[in-house]
Structures are given as C-alpha cells and as structure tokens.
C-alpha cells in the first residue's frame, strides 16, 4: 500500500428526532462493547427498523425508536422504489483486512476484552456487527511489524526450489490464533489471502521492495501458494480465494512486487491454475487487485482463453479511477465476478467526509456496480498508525484504534457495520432507483428481509418515501447522514 493519493436519519417519521436515542459514543476504556441504546419507556410500533449514523457523531450506528409504518397514502416527497423482482449479484460479505499488525494488537488485549471485541465484530446478535469477510496477507503486508515471507533463506543459500524452508510458523503467534477465534464465532466467514511479495529469492532484485517475479520461479511460486493453502487448512483455516499479487502495478510499497498483466496471465494459465487443478485446490483465483483506472489489466487476463477458465473474477481498489468501471468489467465478462478488496482512511481522518465518501462509493457504489463484497483497509492500528514496516503506510487509520487496554471505534467501523450486520452472505442485490441526493442500494436477504442503505449526499434535511409493494414509509434524513432500513 500506501503512497496513495487521498480522496476526498437525523431520521424521523415525519418529525426530526431529537431524543436520547442519538447519544454520542465515546472510546471504550477497559471494555469492548458498543454503547448500549438508551433506555426507552415504550418501544414505538414500527414496520421498518432503522439504524442511523450522523456526520456529527451524535448518533453512531444506533437503532432508532421511531414509528416507520407502511401506508397507502401519497405525498410529493421523492420516492425510493424497491423492486424485488429485479435482481443482481449475490453478496459474499463485508469486512476488513486483518493485517498482521491488527492481529497483534487484538491478540495483545486482555483475554476477556479480546473475546468480547471479537464477538462484537463477528457475531450478529444484539449490538454485534457481523463482519462476514476478511482479507489477510500471504506473508507480510506493509501493516506488519516487519517484512517476511514464508520461505526466506538462511545465510549462504540463494534458492529453495523444493521449498524445504517453507513455514507459516511466524503466523502462529498472532494471526492464526485470532483467525481461529473468529472462525469459532463465524465458521462460514470468507477469507481472501493476498501476497505483497513473493519470497525475495524468487525476485529479479532479491529485495522485499519492488522487482518482479523471475520466470525461473513461476513453478515454485505456484507450489508456494499450494503449500500455504494446505498449511492454513491444517490449522482449520480455509482460504476461500487468493489474488496472485496485491497492487501489482505499485513498486513503491514495502513489501511489493510488480507483476504486469501479461506476466500474471502467464503465471495463472501455465502454473497457478493447472497446479491448483492437479492438487485439488478449490480456492478461487481472483486477478488484478489494484486500482480502477487500469481495467485493461484484468480484461487482459480474462481475454486469454487459457487463463480465463482458472479465474473466478477480478478485484479492485479505488485510489484512482471510477467505481462505475467495475460494471464495465462485469459487462465484458458477465460470468466472472468482481470484488472490492481495499480502501484506506487516511489518519487522522475527517469523520463526516470519510463516512459520506466511503458509503457512497463503496458500500453503495461498489455493490451497485456488481461487487460481491466490500472490504475496508485495515481492521486495527495503534494510536501512532502502527505497526507498519519501514516504508509502509504511516497514516492508515484502522477501523479500531487499540491501546494497551482501550478500543476506539473509528469511521470505517460504522461504514462497514451499516451493511455487514444486515446484508448477510447469500443476500442478493435488488433494484432501487436513486432520487436526487438520496444515494442508496437495496438487498433481499436469504430469509426474505429487505435491507435498504441510504446516504443523504446533500447538506440539508431530506424527506423521502420508501415504496414497497405499492405502499410507502415516509422518513427524513439529515445532511450527510447514513441509515439502514430493514423490514
């Protein structure tokens, strides 16, 4: 990652809510549960549950105690119409990258606090947010404390074509124990694994930073992936998918490796794909894993008749380009999937601006452009944006800031929560129109519930209707606020 360019209901049922249900949450000290909803004397009858985050943080992913009732009435408000008969992609999940640094910080928490935090993140009941998809690094990322791969050599050795030095033991201190705890909470969680670099002896420059994969070691590198997937499986961790390289066009990160489109195509069709098939590996191969300004890269991979059958789809970041380009890739190869796998929040962050940009472009934008997932970078960092490598990201704001006994929830915690808690894996995106200033996306869950996520992109209060089955619910949303409606 990250020498990257930065980017830049107050809700009611016909009234502005100004009740105690909009209580600002504070950083948690010595505990990990979110601030509970304030006590109300009598729950209001409602057809639609609503969860709200406001840009001034006066309400942070809090369930609202207001009556949102369907009726057959009419009014002049703009209307979001939900159509369950028109469906799009199935959703795999929403979540974060569990970096090596994130795993270390979480694992170092006191046992009770650590367990409570993991339940809050990965369970779905009560105030839990139900994270359902994780990305991890295959070896070190730039948000690991040090650079490493699973097959670095002893002094005096220059290659290890037999991979006799291969070992994932370094992950048994923090990452694997945390993953095992997560899997115990959510056994069906999907895990995507991506390398930031190959072992250095496989590279043209023998360095953790930059360089390319030597053609001499394409075969060994394919076997490296297989050994990794098998080693993780032996630990009870199923790798659902891999990408051959994180940000293959970025040589400026530590670690990093440059892999051009023609190189990735050759690696997949001649080595990785065939070896996965021979070894009985069912882990998906997802190409590219970089910015949306270079859709020519995944299209090159998919256009190759020999590589195409091995590729499940393409993965994207949005440090440059347009989120709508995901649809162009999908439309060119509609049987192949598209995924959104990374976007950072630059610290110290701007809560209102980051909330609006990420919800609009990712939670709403990526899924409206066929993405099966949305992943924020990164799950956790300390107050100094560490751990990170020398040359890695120095200002990546985690969804959580973790201190010795404190956990603070930052903007991407709430960005993901608005989708992850309700849009469970197996949900399907359904049709909804987009009135002015009311960016939105709708889903139908496997158990038949409807979920609508709405962002008011204007600076002023917006009254609007939600129309379903020829009836409407009328609500209002303050400028820059986000709400999830469930019925």
C-alpha positions as CSV (number, residue, x, y, z in Angstrom):
1,X,0.0,0.0,0.0
2,X,0.3,3.3,0.5
3,X,2.0,6.0,-1.3
4,X,-1.5,6.8,-2.4
5,X,-3.4,9.9,-3.3
6,X,-6.1,10.9,-0.7
7,X,-9.7,11.3,-1.8
8,X,-11.8,13.1,-0.8
9,X,-31.9,9.9,9.5
10,X,-31.2,12.6,11.6
11,X,-34.2,10.3,10.9
12,X,-37.8,10.6,11.7
13,X,-41.2,9.6,10.9
14,X,-42.3,13.0,9.6
15,X,-40.5,14.7,12.6
16,X,-36.9,15.4,13.4
17,X,-35.7,13.0,16.1
18,X,-34.0,14.8,18.9
19,X,-34.4,12.2,21.6
20,X,-31.9,10.4,23.8
21,X,-31.6,7.7,21.2
22,X,-29.0,9.9,19.5
23,X,-26.3,9.6,22.1
24,X,-22.7,10.1,21.1
25,X,-20.5,7.1,21.7
26,X,-17.2,7.6,23.3
27,X,-14.0,5.5,23.1
28,X,-14.3,2.4,25.3
29,X,-11.8,2.0,28.2
30,X,-11.3,-1.4,29.7
31,X,-14.1,-2.9,27.7
32,X,-15.2,-3.6,24.1
33,X,-19.0,-3.4,23.8
34,X,-20.6,-0.5,21.9
35,X,-22.5,2.0,24.0
36,X,-26.0,0.5,24.5
37,X,-29.1,2.1,23.1
38,X,-30.6,4.5,25.7
39,X,-33.5,3.1,27.7
40,X,-36.9,4.0,26.3
41,X,-40.1,3.6,28.3
42,X,-42.1,2.1,25.5
43,X,-40.9,0.9,22.0
44,X,-42.8,2.6,19.2
45,X,-44.7,0.4,16.9
46,X,-42.9,0.2,13.5
47,X,-42.9,-1.8,10.3
48,X,-39.3,-0.9,9.5
49,X,-36.3,-1.0,11.8
50,X,-33.8,1.9,11.3
51,X,-30.1,2.2,12.2
52,X,-28.6,5.7,12.0
53,X,-25.1,7.3,11.8
54,X,-24.8,11.1,11.7
55,X,-21.8,13.0,10.5
56,X,-21.5,15.0,13.7
57,X,-21.3,11.6,15.6
58,X,-24.3,12.4,17.7
59,X,-25.7,9.0,16.6
60,X,-23.3,6.2,15.7
61,X,-24.9,3.1,14.2
62,X,-27.8,3.3,16.7
63,X,-31.2,1.8,16.3
64,X,-33.9,4.4,16.3
65,X,-37.1,4.2,18.4
66,X,-39.5,5.7,15.8
67,X,-42.6,4.5,14.0
68,X,-42.0,3.8,10.4
69,X,-45.3,2.4,9.2
70,X,-46.3,1.4,5.7
71,X,-49.4,3.1,4.3
72,X,-51.3,3.5,1.1
73,X,-51.1,7.3,1.2
74,X,-49.4,9.6,-1.2
75,X,-47.3,12.8,-1.0
76,X,-44.9,14.9,-3.0
77,X,-41.7,13.6,-1.5
78,X,-39.0,11.9,-3.7
79,X,-39.5,8.1,-3.5
80,X,-37.1,5.2,-3.4
81,X,-38.9,2.3,-5.0
82,X,-37.8,-1.2,-4.1
83,X,-38.3,-4.0,-6.7
84,X,-37.5,-7.5,-5.5
85,X,-38.4,-9.0,-8.9
86,X,-35.2,-7.4,-10.5
87,X,-32.1,-9.0,-9.0
88,X,-28.4,-8.6,-9.5
89,X,-25.4,-10.3,-7.8
90,X,-25.2,-12.4,-4.7
91,X,-23.3,-10.9,-1.8
92,X,-20.3,-12.7,-0.2
93,X,-19.8,-10.3,2.7
94,X,-18.5,-7.1,4.1
95,X,-15.4,-6.6,6.3
96,X,-11.8,-5.6,6.6
97,X,-8.2,-6.6,6.1
98,X,-7.0,-8.3,9.2
99,X,-3.4,-7.2,8.8
100,X,-0.6,-8.8,10.8
101,X,-0.5,-5.6,12.9
102,X,-4.2,-5.8,13.5
103,X,-3.9,-9.4,14.7
104,X,-1.0,-8.5,17.1
105,X,-2.9,-5.6,18.6
106,X,-6.1,-7.6,19.2
107,X,-4.2,-10.6,20.4
108,X,-2.4,-8.5,23.0
109,X,-5.6,-7.3,24.6
110,X,-6.6,-8.8,28.0
111,X,-8.3,-12.2,27.3
112,X,-11.8,-11.1,28.3
113,X,-11.6,-7.9,26.4
114,X,-10.2,-9.6,23.3
115,X,-13.0,-12.2,23.3
116,X,-15.7,-9.5,23.8
117,X,-14.3,-7.5,20.9
118,X,-14.1,-10.4,18.5
119,X,-17.7,-11.3,19.3
120,X,-18.8,-7.7,18.8
121,X,-17.1,-7.7,15.4
122,X,-18.0,-11.2,14.1
123,X,-21.3,-12.2,15.8
124,X,-24.6,-11.0,14.6
125,X,-26.9,-10.8,17.6
126,X,-27.7,-7.8,19.7
127,X,-25.2,-4.9,19.1
128,X,-22.7,-7.1,17.2
129,X,-21.9,-6.0,13.7
130,X,-21.5,-9.3,11.9
131,X,-18.3,-8.9,9.8
132,X,-18.5,-11.7,7.2
133,X,-15.5,-11.3,5.0
134,X,-11.7,-10.9,5.8
135,X,-8.7,-10.2,3.7
136,X,-5.3,-11.3,5.1
137,X,-1.8,-11.0,3.7
138,X,0.1,-14.1,2.4
139,X,3.3,-13.2,4.2
140,X,3.9,-9.7,5.4
141,X,1.9,-6.6,4.3
142,X,3.1,-3.1,4.9
143,X,1.0,-3.1,8.1
144,X,3.1,-5.9,9.5
145,X,5.7,-5.1,12.1
146,X,8.5,-6.5,9.8
147,X,9.0,-7.8,6.3
148,X,8.8,-11.5,5.9
149,X,7.6,-14.3,3.6
150,X,7.1,-18.0,4.3
151,X,10.3,-19.1,2.6
152,X,13.2,-16.8,3.3
153,X,16.7,-18.4,3.1
154,X,19.5,-19.0,5.6
155,X,22.7,-17.1,5.0
156,X,24.6,-18.6,2.1
157,X,21.6,-20.0,0.3
158,X,20.4,-18.5,-3.0
159,X,17.3,-20.5,-3.8
160,X,14.9,-23.1,-2.5
161,X,13.2,-24.6,-5.5
162,X,12.0,-27.5,-3.4
163,X,10.5,-25.1,-0.8
164,X,12.2,-27.1,2.0
165,X,12.3,-23.9,4.2
166,X,8.6,-23.1,3.8
167,X,6.9,-22.4,7.1
168,X,3.9,-20.4,8.4
169,X,5.2,-20.7,12.0
170,X,5.6,-16.9,12.2
171,X,1.8,-16.6,11.9
172,X,1.2,-18.9,14.9
173,X,1.9,-16.1,17.4
174,X,-1.0,-13.8,16.5
175,X,-2.7,-14.2,13.1
176,X,-3.6,-17.9,13.3
177,X,-4.8,-17.7,17.0
178,X,-7.0,-14.7,16.1
179,X,-8.4,-16.4,13.0
180,X,-9.3,-19.5,15.0
181,X,-11.2,-17.4,17.5
182,X,-13.0,-15.6,14.6
183,X,-13.9,-18.9,12.9
184,X,-15.3,-20.3,16.2
185,X,-17.7,-17.3,16.2
186,X,-18.5,-17.4,12.5
187,X,-17.5,-20.7,10.9
188,X,-18.6,-19.6,7.4
189,X,-16.6,-16.4,7.2
190,X,-14.8,-16.0,3.9
191,X,-11.1,-15.3,3.8
192,X,-9.2,-13.8,0.9
193,X,-5.4,-14.0,1.0
194,X,-3.1,-11.8,-1.0
195,X,0.8,-11.6,-1.1
196,X,2.6,-8.3,-1.0
197,X,5.6,-10.1,-2.4
198,X,7.0,-13.5,-3.3
199,X,10.0,-14.8,-1.4
200,X,12.9,-12.5,-2.2
201,X,15.0,-15.2,-3.8
202,X,12.3,-15.6,-6.4
203,X,12.6,-11.9,-7.5
204,X,14.6,-10.2,-10.1
205,X,16.0,-7.8,-7.4
206,X,16.2,-10.1,-4.4
207,X,14.6,-7.4,-2.3
208,X,11.3,-7.1,-0.4
209,X,10.5,-3.8,-2.2
210,X,9.8,-3.7,-6.0
211,X,11.3,-6.1,-8.5
212,X,9.4,-8.7,-10.5
213,X,8.9,-12.5,-10.2
214,X,11.7,-14.3,-12.1
215,X,10.3,-16.6,-14.8
216,X,12.6,-19.2,-13.4
217,X,10.5,-19.5,-10.3
218,X,6.9,-19.3,-11.7
219,X,6.6,-23.1,-11.0
220,X,8.0,-22.8,-7.5
221,X,5.8,-19.8,-6.7
222,X,2.6,-21.7,-7.7
223,X,3.7,-24.5,-5.4
224,X,4.3,-21.9,-2.7
225,X,0.6,-20.9,-2.9
226,X,-0.5,-24.5,-2.6
227,X,1.7,-25.2,0.4
228,X,0.3,-22.1,2.1
229,X,-3.4,-23.1,1.4
230,X,-2.7,-26.6,2.7
231,X,-0.8,-25.3,5.8
232,X,-3.7,-23.0,6.7
233,X,-6.2,-25.8,6.1
234,X,-4.2,-27.9,8.5
235,X,-4.8,-25.2,11.1
236,X,-8.5,-25.2,10.4
237,X,-8.5,-22.1,8.3
238,X,-10.0,-22.3,4.8
239,X,-8.7,-19.8,2.3
240,X,-11.7,-19.0,0.1
241,X,-9.7,-17.1,-2.5
242,X,-6.3,-15.6,-3.4
243,X,-5.0,-12.9,-5.7
244,X,-1.6,-13.6,-7.3
245,X,-0.4,-10.1,-6.1
246,X,-1.6,-7.1,-4.1
247,X,-1.3,-3.9,-6.2
248,X,0.8,-5.5,-9.0
249,X,1.5,-2.1,-10.6
250,X,2.8,-0.5,-7.4
251,X,6.6,-0.8,-6.8
252,X,6.7,1.8,-4.1
253,X,5.4,-0.2,-1.1
254,X,7.3,-2.3,1.4
255,X,6.8,-5.1,0.7
256,X,5.8,-5.0,-3.0
257,X,6.3,-6.8,-6.3
258,X,5.5,-5.7,-9.8
259,X,3.5,-8.2,-12.0
260,X,2.4,-6.9,-15.4
261,X,-0.8,-8.1,-16.9
262,X,0.9,-10.4,-19.4
263,X,3.0,-11.8,-16.6
264,X,0.0,-12.5,-14.4
265,X,-1.8,-14.1,-17.3
266,X,1.2,-16.4,-18.0
267,X,1.6,-17.3,-14.3
268,X,-2.1,-18.2,-14.0
269,X,-2.6,-20.2,-17.2
270,X,0.7,-22.1,-17.2
271,X,1.4,-22.6,-13.5
272,X,-1.1,-21.5,-10.8
273,X,-4.3,-22.7,-12.4
274,X,-3.0,-26.1,-13.6
275,X,-1.3,-26.8,-10.3
276,X,-4.4,-25.9,-8.3
277,X,-6.4,-28.2,-10.5
278,X,-3.8,-31.1,-10.1
279,X,-3.6,-30.6,-6.4
280,X,-7.4,-30.5,-6.0
281,X,-7.3,-26.9,-4.7
282,X,-10.7,-25.3,-4.9
283,X,-9.5,-21.8,-3.6
284,X,-10.7,-19.2,-6.1
285,X,-8.1,-17.3,-8.2
286,X,-9.0,-13.6,-8.4
287,X,-7.0,-11.4,-10.8
288,X,-5.5,-7.9,-10.5
289,X,-6.3,-6.5,-7.0
290,X,-5.5,-2.8,-7.8
291,X,-7.0,0.5,-9.0
292,X,-10.0,1.0,-11.2
293,X,-8.1,3.3,-13.6
294,X,-6.5,0.2,-15.1
295,X,-9.3,-2.1,-16.0
296,X,-7.3,-3.1,-19.1
297,X,-5.2,-5.3,-16.7
298,X,-8.0,-7.7,-15.6
299,X,-9.5,-7.6,-19.1
300,X,-6.2,-8.7,-20.5
301,X,-6.2,-11.7,-18.1
302,X,-9.8,-12.6,-18.8
303,X,-9.3,-12.3,-22.6
304,X,-6.7,-15.1,-22.6
305,X,-8.6,-18.3,-23.5
306,X,-6.2,-20.4,-21.5
307,X,-6.2,-18.3,-18.3
308,X,-9.9,-17.4,-18.3
309,X,-11.2,-20.8,-17.1
310,X,-9.0,-20.6,-14.0
311,X,-10.0,-17.1,-13.0
312,X,-13.1,-16.5,-10.8
313,X,-13.1,-12.8,-11.3
314,X,-11.3,-9.5,-10.7
315,X,-10.5,-7.4,-7.6
316,X,-10.3,-3.6,-7.3
317,X,-9.2,-0.7,-5.2
318,X,-10.3,2.9,-5.7
319,X,-7.3,5.1,-5.1
320,X,-7.8,6.2,-8.7
321,X,-10.4,5.6,-11.3
322,X,-14.2,5.4,-11.1
323,X,-16.3,2.8,-9.2
324,X,-18.5,2.5,-12.3
325,X,-15.7,0.8,-14.1
326,X,-16.5,-2.3,-12.1
327,X,-19.7,-2.6,-14.2
328,X,-17.7,-2.3,-17.4
329,X,-15.5,-5.3,-16.4
330,X,-18.6,-7.2,-15.3
331,X,-20.4,-6.5,-18.5
332,X,-17.5,-7.6,-20.7
333,X,-17.4,-10.9,-18.8
334,X,-20.7,-11.3,-17.1
335,X,-20.0,-14.9,-15.9
336,X,-17.0,-13.6,-13.9
337,X,-17.3,-12.0,-10.5
338,X,-16.0,-8.6,-9.4
339,X,-14.8,-7.8,-5.9
340,X,-13.9,-4.6,-4.0
341,X,-10.9,-5.5,-1.8
342,X,-9.3,-2.4,-0.3
343,X,-9.7,1.2,0.6
344,X,-7.9,3.1,3.3
345,X,-8.9,6.0,5.6
346,X,-6.0,8.4,5.9
347,X,-5.4,9.4,9.5
348,X,-6.4,11.4,11.5
349,X,-9.4,11.4,9.2
350,X,-12.5,13.5,8.7
351,X,-15.4,11.6,10.1
352,X,-18.2,13.4,8.1
353,X,-16.2,13.4,4.8
354,X,-14.9,9.8,5.1
355,X,-18.3,8.5,6.1
356,X,-20.0,10.1,3.1
357,X,-17.3,9.2,0.6
358,X,-16.9,5.6,1.6
359,X,-20.6,4.8,1.9
360,X,-21.4,6.5,-1.4
361,X,-18.5,5.0,-3.4
362,X,-18.1,1.6,-1.7
363,X,-21.0,0.3,0.3
364,X,-23.4,1.7,-2.2
365,X,-21.3,2.4,-5.3
366,X,-19.4,-0.9,-5.4
367,X,-22.4,-3.1,-4.8
368,X,-24.5,-1.1,-7.4
369,X,-21.6,-2.0,-9.8
370,X,-21.8,-5.8,-9.2
371,X,-19.3,-6.2,-6.4
372,X,-19.9,-9.3,-4.3
373,X,-18.0,-7.7,-1.3
374,X,-16.7,-4.5,0.2
375,X,-13.5,-4.6,2.3
376,X,-12.0,-1.6,4.2
377,X,-8.3,-1.4,4.9
378,X,-7.4,-2.0,7.8
379,X,-9.1,-3.5,10.9
380,X,-6.9,-2.1,13.6
381,X,-3.9,0.1,14.3
382,X,-2.4,1.8,17.4
383,X,-2.5,5.5,18.1
384,X,0.6,6.0,16.0
385,X,-0.9,4.1,13.0
386,X,1.4,1.1,13.7
387,X,2.6,-1.5,13.5
388,X,3.9,-1.0,10.0
389,X,7.0,-1.8,8.0
390,X,9.8,0.7,7.3
391,X,8.5,2.1,4.1
392,X,4.9,1.0,4.8
393,X,1.8,3.1,5.4
394,X,2.4,5.6,8.2
395,X,-1.1,7.2,8.3
396,X,-3.5,4.3,7.8
397,X,-6.4,4.8,10.3
398,X,-7.8,1.5,11.4
399,X,-11.5,0.7,12.0
400,X,-10.3,0.4,15.5
401,X,-7.6,2.2,17.4
402,X,-6.2,-0.1,20.0
403,X,-4.2,1.0,23.1
404,X,-3.0,-1.2,26.0
405,X,-6.5,-1.5,27.4
406,X,-8.6,0.7,25.2
407,X,-10.5,0.2,21.9
408,X,-11.8,3.3,20.0
409,X,-14.2,2.8,17.1
410,X,-13.4,4.9,14.0
411,X,-15.3,5.8,10.9
412,X,-14.8,2.6,8.9
413,X,-16.2,0.6,11.8
414,X,-19.5,2.3,11.2
415,X,-19.2,2.3,7.4
416,X,-18.9,-1.5,7.3
417,X,-21.4,-2.1,10.1
418,X,-24.3,-0.4,8.2
419,X,-24.0,-3.3,5.7
420,X,-22.4,-6.2,7.4
421,X,-24.9,-6.6,10.2
422,X,-27.9,-6.9,7.9
423,X,-26.7,-7.8,4.4
424,X,-25.6,-11.3,5.3
425,X,-23.8,-13.7,2.8
426,X,-26.3,-15.1,0.4
427,X,-28.2,-11.9,0.2
428,X,-29.0,-10.6,-3.3
429,X,-28.9,-7.0,-4.5
430,X,-32.3,-5.9,-5.7
431,X,-33.5,-3.0,-7.8
432,X,-33.9,0.5,-6.4
433,X,-34.0,3.9,-8.1
434,X,-31.9,6.9,-7.0
435,X,-33.7,10.2,-6.4
436,X,-31.5,13.3,-6.2
437,X,-29.4,13.5,-3.0
438,X,-30.5,10.0,-1.9
439,X,-27.8,7.6,-2.8
440,X,-28.9,4.1,-1.9
441,X,-28.7,0.3,-2.5
442,X,-31.2,-2.4,-1.7
443,X,-30.9,-6.1,-0.9
444,X,-33.1,-9.1,-0.1
445,X,-31.6,-11.5,2.5
446,X,-31.8,-15.3,2.4
447,X,-34.6,-15.2,4.9
448,X,-36.6,-12.8,2.9
449,X,-35.9,-9.5,4.7
450,X,-35.4,-6.3,2.7
451,X,-32.4,-4.1,3.5
452,X,-32.1,-0.5,2.2
453,X,-28.9,1.6,2.9
454,X,-29.4,5.3,2.2
455,X,-27.0,8.3,2.3
456,X,-28.2,11.9,2.1
457,X,-25.5,13.4,-0.1
458,X,-26.8,16.9,0.4
459,X,-26.1,19.3,3.3
460,X,-29.8,19.7,4.2
461,X,-32.6,17.6,5.6
462,X,-34.3,15.3,3.0
463,X,-37.8,14.0,3.4
464,X,-38.5,10.9,1.3
465,X,-40.6,7.8,0.8
466,X,-39.6,4.2,0.7
467,X,-42.0,2.4,-1.6
468,X,-42.5,-1.4,-1.5
469,X,-45.5,-3.4,-2.7
470,X,-47.4,-0.2,-3.6
471,X,-47.2,1.1,0.0
472,X,-44.9,3.8,1.4
473,X,-43.0,4.6,4.5
474,X,-42.1,8.3,4.9
475,X,-38.8,9.2,6.6
476,X,-36.3,12.1,6.8
477,X,-32.5,12.0,6.8
478,X,-30.2,14.9,7.8
479,X,-27.4,16.1,5.5
480,X,-24.5,13.7,5.3
481,X,-26.3,11.0,7.4
482,X,-26.5,7.3,6.7
483,X,-29.3,4.9,7.6
484,X,-30.0,1.3,7.1
485,X,-33.7,0.3,7.0
486,X,-34.7,-3.3,7.5
487,X,-38.2,-4.9,7.0
